[in-house]
Amino acid sequence: MGKILKNKVKNYYLYRTAKIRKRKISNPNITLISNNCWGGMVSKTYNLRYNSPTVGCFFMSDDYIIFLKYLPDFLKAEEEFISFNESKWNSYFLEKKKDINCPIMQLKYKDNVIEIFMLHYQTEKEAKEKWDRRKKRVNFENMIVKMSEQNNFSSKNLKDFENLNFKNKICFTCSSIYEGKSVIMPIKYDVRKDIDINDEPRVKTKKFNLIEFINKA
């Protein structure tokens, strides 16, 4: 079975059995802030409400660190949308030969301008409505902040992430060069590349007990 099909079968099973799995969660109102779709996938895996605006989108690593650094301020910022040609990451994706056909949200706070790629939204209207609705649910006292080795991730990003003042932080990597208190390496790739989101733990594994992490947040 190919990896793509294997992941589809895995996700189908996890989502179909989510209500059963939810019984293990004693903290169902958790806010999951994530650099990619992991937070939304975890919420679906345990049948939890989306209490975070970062569901269904992804950040470039530099922008994600800035977003976290000024999180309350960015959640208050007015959303704007830009074209792919206007994106500061345009050349990065062109070089990687990656097609970006989703709405791109831009947020500004003081001199900081970040972009959020609304990957699973068809229109800017839909992206804005769901972002606005879910950002109101964010609970800063009951939150997990997750990063991973994706989207131009660097040692500096990890260092900055480690220095952020969040109680519950986790960073999933696939390269042994990264070390830190928040680092978990659920899988190691032979060739250096971004970690596949399906390799980021959503259930209890030998290296990381996500259920316990959520319940103790």
C-alpha positions as CSV (number, residue, x, y, z in Angstrom):
1,M,0.0,0.0,0.0
2,G,1.4,3.4,-1.0
3,K,2.0,6.1,1.6
4,I,-0.8,8.4,0.3
5,L,-3.4,5.6,0.4
6,K,-2.1,4.4,3.8
7,N,-2.6,7.9,5.2
8,K,-6.1,8.2,3.8
9,V,-7.1,4.9,5.4
10,K,-5.5,6.0,8.7
11,N,-7.3,9.3,8.7
12,Y,-10.6,7.7,7.7
13,Y,-10.3,5.3,10.7
14,L,-9.2,8.0,13.2
15,Y,-12.1,10.3,12.2
16,R,-14.7,7.6,12.2
17,T,-13.7,6.5,15.7
18,A,-13.2,10.0,17.1
19,K,-16.2,9.9,19.4
20,I,-14.9,6.8,21.1
21,R,-11.5,8.3,21.5
22,K,-12.9,11.5,23.0
23,R,-13.7,9.6,26.1
24,K,-10.0,9.7,27.0
25,I,-9.9,13.5,26.8
26,S,-10.6,15.3,30.1
27,N,-9.8,18.7,28.7
28,P,-12.0,19.0,25.6
29,N,-11.9,22.8,25.5
30,I,-8.2,23.0,24.7
31,T,-6.9,25.6,22.2
32,L,-4.5,24.1,19.7
33,I,-2.3,26.7,17.9
34,S,-0.3,25.1,15.1
35,N,1.9,26.1,12.2
36,N,0.0,23.7,9.9
37,C,-3.2,21.7,9.8
38,W,-2.2,19.5,12.8
39,G,-4.4,21.3,15.2
40,G,-7.5,20.7,13.1
41,M,-6.5,17.1,12.4
42,V,-6.1,16.5,16.2
43,S,-9.5,18.1,16.8
44,K,-11.1,15.7,14.3
45,T,-9.3,12.7,15.8
46,Y,-10.9,13.4,19.2
47,N,-14.1,15.0,18.0
48,L,-13.2,18.4,19.6
49,R,-14.5,21.8,18.7
50,Y,-12.2,24.0,16.7
51,N,-11.0,26.4,19.3
52,S,-8.2,27.9,17.2
53,P,-8.2,30.1,14.1
54,T,-5.1,28.2,12.8
55,V,-7.3,25.2,11.6
56,G,-6.9,24.5,7.9
57,C,-3.9,26.8,7.2
58,F,-0.1,26.9,7.3
59,F,2.6,29.5,8.1
60,M,6.1,29.8,6.9
61,S,8.3,29.3,9.9
62,D,9.7,32.9,10.2
63,D,6.1,34.3,10.1
64,Y,4.8,31.7,12.6
65,I,7.4,32.7,15.2
66,I,6.4,36.4,14.8
67,F,2.7,35.4,15.0
68,L,3.3,33.6,18.3
69,K,5.5,36.4,19.7
70,Y,2.6,38.8,19.3
71,L,-0.3,36.4,19.4
72,P,-2.9,38.5,21.2
73,D,-2.1,41.5,19.0
74,F,-2.4,39.5,15.7
75,L,-5.7,38.0,16.8
76,K,-7.0,41.6,17.1
77,A,-5.5,42.6,13.7
78,E,-7.7,43.4,10.7
79,E,-7.3,40.7,8.0
80,E,-6.3,41.6,4.5
81,F,-5.8,39.3,1.5
82,I,-3.1,39.4,-1.1
83,S,-2.4,37.5,-4.4
84,F,0.3,34.9,-4.8
85,N,2.3,37.4,-6.9
86,E,2.2,39.9,-4.0
87,S,3.4,37.3,-1.4
88,K,6.9,37.8,0.0
89,W,7.2,34.0,-0.2
90,N,6.5,33.9,-3.9
91,S,10.0,33.2,-5.0
92,Y,10.4,30.5,-2.4
93,F,7.4,28.5,-3.7
94,L,8.3,29.0,-7.3
95,E,11.8,27.7,-6.6
96,K,10.3,24.7,-4.8
97,K,7.8,24.3,-7.8
98,K,4.9,24.3,-5.4
99,D,1.5,25.6,-6.6
100,I,-0.3,27.9,-4.2
101,N,-3.9,28.3,-5.1
102,C,-5.4,29.2,-1.8
103,P,-6.4,32.5,-0.2
104,I,-3.4,34.2,1.4
105,M,-4.3,36.3,4.5
106,Q,-2.0,39.1,5.6
107,L,-1.9,40.4,9.2
108,K,0.0,43.5,10.4
109,Y,1.1,44.5,13.9
110,K,3.3,47.6,14.1
111,D,6.2,46.8,11.7
112,N,5.5,43.1,11.6
113,V,3.7,41.8,8.5
114,I,2.9,38.0,8.3
115,E,1.2,35.8,5.8
116,I,-1.1,32.9,6.5
117,F,-1.8,30.4,3.7
118,M,-5.5,29.4,4.1
119,L,-5.0,26.0,2.5
120,H,-8.3,24.4,3.0
121,Y,-10.6,27.4,2.2
122,Q,-12.1,28.0,-1.2
123,T,-12.7,31.8,-0.9
124,E,-11.3,34.7,1.0
125,K,-14.8,35.2,2.5
126,E,-14.9,31.7,3.9
127,A,-11.4,32.0,5.3
128,K,-12.1,35.3,7.0
129,E,-15.4,34.2,8.5
130,K,-13.9,31.1,10.0
131,W,-10.8,32.9,11.2
132,D,-12.9,35.6,12.9
133,R,-15.3,33.0,14.5
134,R,-12.6,30.7,15.8
135,K,-10.2,33.4,17.1
136,K,-12.9,34.4,19.7
137,R,-12.6,30.9,21.2
138,V,-8.9,31.1,21.9
139,N,-8.2,30.4,25.6
140,F,-4.7,31.6,26.6
141,E,-5.0,29.7,29.9
142,N,-5.7,26.4,28.2
143,M,-3.5,26.2,25.2
144,I,-1.0,24.0,23.4
145,V,1.4,25.7,20.9
146,K,2.9,23.3,18.3
147,M,5.6,23.9,15.7
148,S,7.2,21.4,13.3
149,E,10.1,21.1,10.9
150,Q,8.3,22.5,7.9
151,N,8.2,25.5,5.6
152,N,11.8,26.8,5.7
153,F,12.3,25.7,9.3
154,S,15.8,26.6,10.8
155,S,17.8,26.3,14.0
156,K,17.0,29.9,14.6
157,N,13.3,29.2,14.4
158,L,13.7,26.5,17.0
159,K,15.8,28.7,19.3
160,D,13.2,31.4,19.1
161,F,10.4,28.9,19.7
162,E,12.1,27.6,22.8
163,N,12.4,31.1,24.1
164,L,8.7,31.9,23.7
165,N,6.7,32.2,26.9
166,F,4.1,29.4,26.5
167,K,3.6,26.8,29.1
168,N,2.7,23.9,26.8
169,K,5.0,23.8,23.7
170,I,5.9,21.0,21.4
171,C,8.0,20.9,18.2
172,F,8.0,17.9,15.9
173,T,11.1,17.3,13.9
174,C,12.4,14.6,11.5
175,S,16.1,15.6,11.6
176,S,18.5,14.6,14.5
177,I,20.3,18.0,14.2
178,Y,17.6,19.7,16.3
179,E,17.6,19.5,20.1
180,G,15.6,21.3,22.7
181,K,13.2,20.9,25.6
182,S,10.2,21.1,23.4
183,V,11.5,18.8,20.6
184,I,10.1,15.4,19.8
185,M,11.3,13.5,16.8
186,P,8.5,11.0,16.0
187,I,10.3,9.9,12.8
188,K,13.7,10.3,11.3
189,Y,14.0,10.7,7.5
190,D,17.1,9.4,5.7
191,V,17.0,12.5,3.4
192,R,16.5,16.0,4.9
193,K,13.1,17.3,4.1
194,D,10.0,18.7,5.8
195,I,8.2,16.4,8.1
196,D,5.0,14.9,6.7
197,I,2.0,16.2,8.7
198,N,0.7,12.6,8.9
199,D,3.9,11.7,10.8
200,E,3.2,14.3,13.4
201,P,1.6,12.3,16.4
202,R,-2.1,12.5,16.9
203,V,-2.5,9.5,19.2
204,K,-0.3,8.1,21.9
205,T,3.0,6.8,20.6
206,K,6.2,5.4,22.2
207,K,7.8,8.8,22.1
208,F,4.9,11.1,22.9
209,N,1.6,10.8,24.8
210,L,-0.6,13.4,23.2
211,I,-3.7,12.5,25.2
212,E,-1.7,13.1,28.5
213,F,-0.3,16.3,27.1
214,I,-3.8,17.6,26.3
215,N,-5.3,16.6,29.6
216,K,-2.5,18.2,31.6
217,A,-2.4,21.5,29.6
